[in-house]
Amino acid sequence: MLSHKMPKSIWYFLILTGAVSTFVACTGVS
């Protein structure tokens, strides 16, 4: 794995995906 040198775009994508997943989860529970 290239975890030692990941582009900032990858980190941004992971954070964005996490935020969306959390939002969907909260919306689904409500």
N, C-alpha and C positions, 0 to 999 in steps of 0.2 A: 504494500500500500504506500501511496505517496503522501503519508500524513505528516512527514517532516517539512514539506513545502507545498502547502495548498494555497491556491489563488484566493484573493479576498472575495472574488465573486462566488466561490464555492461556499465560503463561510456565510456570506450574505444570503445565499440560496437556502442553506441549512437553517439559518435563523428565521428567514421568511416562512419556510415550510413549517417550522415549529410553531410560529405565531399563528399561522392559518389553522394548523391542526388543533391548537388550544382553543381558538375561536370557534371552530366547528364543533369541538367537544362540548364547550360551554353552551353553545346554541342548541345542540342536540339534547342536552340535559334539561334545559329550560323548557 
